[in-house]
Amino acid sequence: MTPAAGPAYVAAVLMLYLDLPDTPLRPSPQDQSLARRLYEQGVPLPLVESALLVASLRRLLRPGDLPPLPPIRSLAYFQPVVTELQQQPLPEGYLDYLRLKFQRAAQA
């Protein structure tokens, strides 16, 4: 990743994060810092998007008889899933499946 790509990467991560249900209306300074760290660590943007979608789907597809979860307050909420996907990468093309699954779950 080139240094010039850093701001675009950070903006993309933050946009993906803020477009999810139960997330804040604007990123905090800590969210911006974490997005920069992900860039500096060389975490591919598709992996970050996959982690955001996996974690969001886990929330959206919880059984309805469980109490509701509180809103997500930080991008750091997704860090464990980023780490999980770094250790166990998803199959090729799975991000497209996650996008479709999320779209359907969010509409329901």
N, C-alpha and C positions, 0 to 999 in steps of 0.2 A: 504494500500500500504506500502510496506517495504522500508526502506531507500536505500537498495541495488538496488531496482527497479528504483530509481530516474533517474540515468543516461540513462537507457534504455528507460524510458518514454520520457524524454526530447529529446533524439535522434529520437524516433519514431514521436513525434509531429513535430519536425523540418523537418524530411524527408517528412512527409505528406504535410507539408506547401510548401516546396521547389519544390515538384513534381507537384504543381498546375500551371496552366497557369497564366501568368502576375505576377509572384512572383520573387523575387531576385534570383540570382545564389547561394548566400550563406546567412546564417542567420546573423543578426546583434547581438551585445551584448544584445540589448533590446529584441530581439526575443528569445534569449536563456533564459533571465531572466523571460520573460512571460511564457515560457514553464515550467520552474522550479516552478513558482508560481502556475500554473495549477496543477502540481503534488502535491505541498504542500497543495493545497486546496482540494485535493482528487477528482478532476474532472476526471471521467473515460475516458480512451483513446477512446473508441468507441463514446462517446459523442463529444469529440474534433474532431474526424474524421468526424462525421456527420455534425458538424457546418462548418467545412472547405468545405465539399461537398455542403451543402445547399447554402452557400454564393457564392461559385464558380458557381454553377448552376444558381443562380439568375443573375450573370453577363453574363454567356454564353448564357442564353435563353432570354436575353433582345431583344426587337424588333429591327430589323436591321436598321430601319430608325432613331434610336436615335444616337447621337454622341458617339464615342467610349469612354470608361472609361480609365482613366490613369492606369498605372501599380500599383499593390499592393506593397507597400513599407515596410509593417510591419505585423507581426503576429497579432498585436493589431487590425488590420482591422476586424478580425474574432471574437473578444471578445464579441461584442453585440449579435452575433448569438449563441455563447456558453451560454451566459446568457439567451437568449430566449429559448434554448433547455433545460436548467436547470429548467426553470419555466414551460415549456410545453414539456415534454419528447415525443419523437417520439415513435410510436408503435413498438412492438417487430418485428424484422426482417426488419425494414425499412432501416437500413444501407446498406443491400445487394441491395435493390432497388436503393438507392442513388448512390452506386458504379456503377451499370449498367447504370443508367441514365447519370451519369457523363461521363462514357466511351463513350457512344453513342454521347453525345453532344460535347465532345472534338474531336471526329473524324469528325463531320460534319463541 
